Amino acid sequence: MSTVSGKEAVSAENVTRAIPDHDPAQGRDRAMTAGQVAGGRPIPPPRAVSAPRAWLRLLGSEVGLTFRRPRNLAMLGVLTVIPVLIGIALRMFAGTGGEGTGAPVIFEQITGNGLFLTFAALSLLVQLMLPVCVAVVAGDSIAGEAGIGTLRYLLAAPAGRTRLLAAKYACVVVFCLAAVTAVALSALLVGLLLFPAGPITLLSGGTIPFLDGVLRIGVVVLYVTAGMAALAAVALALSTLTEVSVGAIASTVVIVIAAQVLRAVPQLSGLQPYLLTEWWSGFDGVLRDPVATGDMGQGLLVFAAYAVVFCSIAWARFTGKDITA
């Protein structure tokens, strides 16, 4: 690791994150060399901090930084506004279109039950908007720190690269959950305000109570979060390959767009089950009775496979990477 120049400026927040929680050996040495206090008693060494607690503190610091960045807050704000615009547009133009217009079935159900706005908003945003937001946060997680020169200070602490990488990924997963939840809550509130609410008529023809429908929205939120967490692993792996965060972000978005294009080519139907984007909209299984757990379970397996493979790539690259910036 290269020597830090005196001209390099580091924010106080990043310096604080780089300070080790406690090194017992150094603590004993400092206590012995510091002499005695006025009362003649030796200075006691600081209390050791357990590894899980130290990791949680590191994770809390990363989460705090992520949700304090204006860019990330702006993205969450945009995600929250889009369901409002969809709901207002459907309310204003209700009756001008309808069944047989070529609109997805979920959208046709919104005017009859506001809960369907949540499913419709997620099915729309999961195609590009949510992936772009996740790519920005995950792609910047490692490359952004390296680009501004703060990654060296984080690694100066005896936290370990593996623990730091795990905290970075966990932080992005928290952001994925927050983004999907923001969309779901916004759509749910707007749907209940603008459209009727009550028992839900499922796509399979059955009817379930209102509260059961709300619980199924919670299942959808967790499913979509798992899909975005898999994409976050891809972006994290790309982030360890460069010191320019824009490159990692752009590469992730290009991969998403390319996968969407491959889905649209009928001749490549044999490849489609292996594409991450193929399973992002698989949550429509909750709108059937009984719930189509087979397709959703296969989607979760694909998400887990992507997460394991690309997190392993990120770990292999990051733990052996020479940090020079």
N, C-alpha and C positions, 0 to 999 in steps of 0.2 A: 504494500500500500504506500502510495507516494506521500511525501511530507507536505503538510498543509502550509501554504504560503500565508504570510501576514496580511496580504491584500485581499484574501478571500473572506467575504462576509457571510456569516451564518446566522440565521434568525435564532433568537433566544429560545424559541419553542423547540427547534430541532436540536439545539445543544442540550436542552433539558432531557429530550428523549434519548440522547446518546449517553447520558450519565448512568453508570451501572447502579442497579438497586443496592447491591451489597456484595463485596468479595470478602469472605471471612478471614482469609489469610492477610489481606491488606489491612483489614480492620484491626486485627491483633497487632500488626506491626505499627500502625499509627497510634494505637493505644500505648504501646510500650515506649515509643520514641517521643511521645508528646509530654512525657514526664508526669507529674502529679498535679492535681488541682490544689486550691488553697487549703482544703481540709486534709491534705495528706493522703487522699484516697486516689488510686489509679483510675484513669478514665476508662469506663467499661466499653467494650467493643459494641458497635451497633447490632441490633437484632437482625438475624438472618431472615431473608424473605424466601418463602418456598417457591419452587419453579412454577407451579400452576398459577400462584398468585401474581408472580412477576409477569407471566405471559398475559394474564388478564389485564394487568395494568398497561402493558404494551398495546394490547388490543383496544383498550379504552382510549388510549392516546391516539391511535390510528383512526378510530371511529370518530372521535371528536374533531380531528383535523379534516376528515372527509366531509363531515356535515357542517363544517364552518366555512368551507370554500364557497364563495359566491357562485362559481360556475356550477357546482353540483346542486346547490339550492335552486338555481335557475332552471336546471334540467328537471328537477322534481316539480317545480312550479308549472312548467310546460306540460308535463305528463298529467298533472292534475287538471289543467284547463281543458285539455282535449276532450275528455268525456263530457264536460259541460257544453262545449260547442256541439258535440254530436247530439246530445239530448235536446238542446235548443233547436237545432236544425230539424230533427225528427218531429218535435212538437209543432213547429211552425208549418211544416209541410206535410203533416199527417193528413192522409186522405188523398193527397195528390198522386201517391204511388201506392204500391201494395204488393200483394201476392202476384206472381207472374211477371214481375219487373226484372227478375234476374238477381235481386238482392239476396244475400245469404239468409237462410231460414231464421237464424238468431235475430237478425235485424228486423225481420218481419214480425217478430213476437214482441218487440219492445213496447209498441203503443198499447198492447193489451196487458202487459205486466212490466213494471219498471225494473224489476230485478234483472230482466234480460239485458238491460243496458250495461251491466257489469260484464256479463259474458261477451257482449258485442265489442265493448271497448278493449277488453284484453285480447280478443281474437284479432282485432285490428292493429293494436299497438305492438303486439308481440312479433309482428312481421318485420318491423324495422326500427321504430322509435325506441322501444325498450332495449333492443340490442345495441343501438348506437350509444345510449346513455351508459350502459354497462361497459361497453368497449372504452369509452372515455375514462371512466374511473379505474378499470382494471389495467388498461394499457398504460396509464400514467403512474401506476403504483410503484413500480421499480424503476422504469426508465425516467420518470419525472424526477425522482430523488437523485438518480445518477446525473441527470442533466444539469441540475442546479447545484450539485456538489455536496448535498447533505447525506447521501448514502454512506459515505465514508465515516461520518460521525455516528451514524446509527450502528455501523459495524464495529466501531471502536469500543462499544460496550460489550461486556462478556455475555451477550444474550444468545449468540449463535445465529448463524445464517438460517438454519432450518426453522428456528422459532420465529425469527423475523418474517420469513416467507410465509409461514403458517398464519401469522397475525395479519399480514397483508391480504392474504386470500380470504380469511374469515371476515375481514373488514369489508371487502368487496361483496361477499355474500350477504352481509348485513345491509349494504346499500341496495342489493337486488331485492331483498325482502321489503325494504322501505319503499322502493320505486313501485313495485307491483301492488303493495298495500295502498299506496297513495292513489293509484289508478282505480283500484277496486272501491275504496271508500268514496272517492269523488263520484264515480259512476253510480254507486248505490244511493248516495244522497240525492243526486240529481234525478235519478230514475224514480225515487219515491216522491219527490216534489212535483215532477212534471207528468207522471203517468200513474195509472191505477196500480194498486198493489194487492196481493192476495195469494191464494193457492196458485202454484205454478203448473201449467200444462207442459209436460216434457216433450221433447222431440219424438219420443217413442209412443206418445199418446196418453200416458198415464198422468195423474195429478198428485202432487205432493204439497204438504202444508207450507206456509210462508217461512216458518222458522227452519224447516228442513232445507228450503231453498237457500237461506242465509248460510247454513252450515256447509252446503255444497259450494258456495262461493269461497268459503275458507279453504276448502280442498283445492279449488282452482288456483287460489293465490299461492298455496304451497307448491303445487305442480309447476306453475309458471316460474316461480322462484328457482326451483330445481333446474329448469331449462336454462334460465339466465346464469345460474351458478356454473353450469357446464361451459357456457360461452365465456364466462369470466376466467375459467381455467385456461382456455385458449389464449385469451388476451394477456393473461399473466405470463404464460410461456413466451409469447412474443415480446413482452416487456423486458424479459431478462436477456433478450438477444440484441438489444440496442440501448443506446443512451439518449435517444431522441423519442420522446413519448408520442409525438405526432406520427412517427413511423409505425409504432405498435398499434395505435388507434386506427390509423388508416388501413393497415393490413387486416385487422380484425373485421372492419366494416366490409372490405373487399371480399373476405372469405364468406361473410354472411350473404352478400349480394350474389356471389358466384353459386353458393348453395341453393339460393332461391331460383336462380336461372336453371340450374340442373334439375330442380324439381319440376320445372315446366316442360321439360323435354321428354315426351313419351318413350322414346327409344332408350332412355336411361332409367327405366323403371326398376331395373335390377339393382341400381346403385342407390335409389332413393331411401330405402330403409336404413342405410348407414349414414345418411345426412342428418346432422343435428337439427337443422331447421324443419325437417319432415315431421318432428314430434312435438314442436312447440304448441301447435293448436290441437293436440290430442286430448285436451281437457274436456272436449264436448261429450266425452263418455259420462260425465256427471249429469248430463241432461237426459239420460236414459234410465229406465227402470226395468231391471236392476242396473246399477252403475256398471258401465263397461270397463271393468278393472283390468281385463286382459290387455287392451291396447294401451291404457295408461301405465300399466306395469311394465310393458315393453319399452315405452318411452322413458320411464325412470331408469331402466337398465342402460339404455343408450346414454342418458345424461350422466349416469355414474361412470360408465366406461370412458366417456370423453374427459370427465373430471380427473379420473385416476391417471389416464395416459398423459394429459397435458400438465397436470400438477407434477408428475414425475419428471417430465421434460424440464419444467421450470426449476425443480429442485436440483436436477443434475447440472443444469447450466449455472444456476445461481451459486451453488456451493463450491463450484470450481472456477468461478469467474474472478478475474483479476480486476478489482475496482480501481480505476486510475482517474476517475473524474468525480 
